Amino acid sequence: MLKEVTLEEVRALAARAGLTRLTEEHVQQLLQATQAAQRRRAVLPTANLTPADEPSHVFRLRESAER
């Protein structure tokens, strides 16, 4: 079972990230977003993944026809 993050843990996380001026409403939103992210991550099939399974993103400019 997934242990959901608590309000105090979110406050500490925000403080470590330098988010020291969040309103209570913002802290609540951050808590909800963090819990939703935890739930989404928990259902992903990641047990058999290795670093080689990370998708590679390569950007290349197309050569212009004007050259």
CORBELWO-V272227 format. One record per residue. N is the residue number from 1. PHI is phi in radians with two decimals (NA if undefined). PSI is psi in degrees with one decimal (* if undefined). D_LAST is the distance of its C-alpha to the last C-alpha in Angstrom with 1 decimal. Layout:
n = <N,N>
phi = <PHI,PHI>
psi = <PSI,PSI>
d_last = <D_LAST,D_LAST>
//
This chain:
n = <1,2,3,4,5,6,7,8,9,10,11,12,13,14,15,16,17,18,19,20,21,22,23,24,25,26,27,28,29,30,31,32,33,34,35,36,37,38,39,40,41,42,43,44,45,46,47,48,49,50,51,52,53,54,55,56,57,58,59,60,61,62,63,64,65,66,67>
phi = <NA,-1.34,-1.52,-1.30,-1.17,-1.71,-1.05,-1.16,-1.15,-1.17,-1.06,-1.14,-1.08,-1.10,-1.12,-1.13,-1.50,1.53,-1.58,-1.63,-1.98,-1.26,-1.36,-1.07,-1.10,-1.15,-1.11,-1.11,-1.13,-1.12,-1.07,-1.10,-1.16,-1.14,-1.12,-1.13,-1.12,-1.07,-1.14,-1.11,-1.17,-1.12,-1.64,-1.33,-1.39,-1.92,-1.06,-1.79,-1.43,-2.12,-0.99,-1.19,-1.43,-1.15,-1.17,-1.72,-2.02,-2.14,-1.95,-2.30,-1.25,-1.34,-1.22,-1.28,-1.25,-1.41,-1.27>
psi = <138.1,129.6,112.2,144.9,146.2,168.8,-42.3,-36.6,-38.1,-41.0,-43.6,-41.0,-45.2,-41.3,-41.5,-28.8,0.0,10.3,74.1,-9.0,26.7,140.8,168.2,-36.2,-41.7,-38.7,-40.4,-41.0,-41.4,-39.5,-47.5,-42.2,-40.7,-43.2,-40.0,-41.4,-39.9,-43.3,-42.1,-42.9,-34.1,-27.2,-3.9,137.7,86.1,-0.7,-35.0,9.9,146.2,168.7,-28.6,-16.7,-6.1,129.5,144.8,131.0,115.9,131.5,127.9,132.3,137.0,142.5,134.1,144.0,-14.4,-10.9,*>
d_last = <59.3,56.6,58.0,56.5,55.6,58.2,57.9,58.9,56.3,53.6,55.0,54.8,51.3,50.2,52.0,50.3,46.9,47.9,48.6,52.0,52.2,51.9,54.5,56.7,54.8,51.5,53.3,54.6,51.1,49.8,52.7,52.0,48.3,49.1,51.8,49.5,46.8,49.6,50.7,47.2,46.7,50.1,49.4,46.2,46.7,45.7,48.6,46.8,43.4,42.1,39.2,37.2,37.5,35.4,32.2,29.0,26.3,22.8,19.8,16.3,13.1,11.2,7.7,5.9,5.6,3.8,0.0>
//
